[in-house]
Amino acid sequence: MAYATINPYTEQTIKTFPDATEAEVDAALKTAHATFLEWKAKPISERVAVLAKAAEILKNNRSDYASTLTLEMGKITAEAEAEVDLCVAMLRYYVEHGEELLSPRLLPAKGYGDTDVQLVNDPMGVIFAVEPWNFPYYQVIRITAPQATAGNVVVLKHASNVPQSAARMEQLFLEAGAPKGLLTNLYLPHDLTEHVIASPYVRGVALTGSEKAGGHVASLAAKHLKKSTLELGGADAFIVLDDADVEKAADWAVFGRNWNAGQVCVSSKRLIIDESVYDRFLERYRKGAAKLVAGIRPIRRPPSRRCRAPEPWKP
């Protein structure tokens, strides 16, 4: 598969990236496992210190990081900066709550004497993450932040059209003081997916993507007895009943279907409207949809800044 930055506004190919070879993949997995053996022994306070520094870097370079999202995914500037802000908030959440969430818990063992059961959270190892392009940073941070807090490390196979976003996430954690191998970005070709999952170093697989991709990865995880989690495509319903504020519902339906260019897991993909308000809703929805302009946030507020085409990030 071809990993490339293609400006979605101009359709210009900015930069291409070669697929990882089998030897490069094996070396990366070996490094990740070695890092895990050291990382899992660190106290949680040291692990989350890296997350705190990563949050600080993102916050202080908000516009710069956002520009890469706009370049590769096509997000308008306001939505790109909002994604960076969300990543900062997630990182800080685990900084604040990580130790509490991972602390051992005593569970009452009623009927089995006076001895309670202690629930302990132990690190697993290398987690293989397959992530989509709709939120290029968020998808990486939302898995790396909790896994790194828990003592695990992540090997990332990101979408082929956001290679620079993936590289920036790997570099972010290195700049924040993480050891090499805590988050590893691989430009992985499809034919090496099973090779990664089958590796004895890999202990779990997480995928967000299509049902087809999820079915393929889940079958490989099952074949090699690896734990897996899947978030797959859906067809979320936007339901408007007869007692709704129809105008407000229609306005938010336009937003819900077109925010982030419609590339959101919970977008308003199916509109189910009570027959008694259908005509009013449709008229209002059509007016809202007619006002949509490429590069402008679809919401009833003063228009946000238009889409920019910044220079590509250079590591």
Beta strands, then each sheet from edge to edge (+ up, - down):
strand 1: 3-6
strand 2: 13-17
strand 3: 105-107
strand 4: 117-119
strand 5: 126-130
strand 6: 153-157
strand 7: 183-185
strand 8: 202-209
strand 9: 227-232
strand 10: 237-240
strand 11: 270-273
sheet 1: 1+ 2-
sheet 2: 3+ 4-
sheet 3: 7+ 6+ 5+ 8+ 9+
sheet 4: 10+ 11+
end
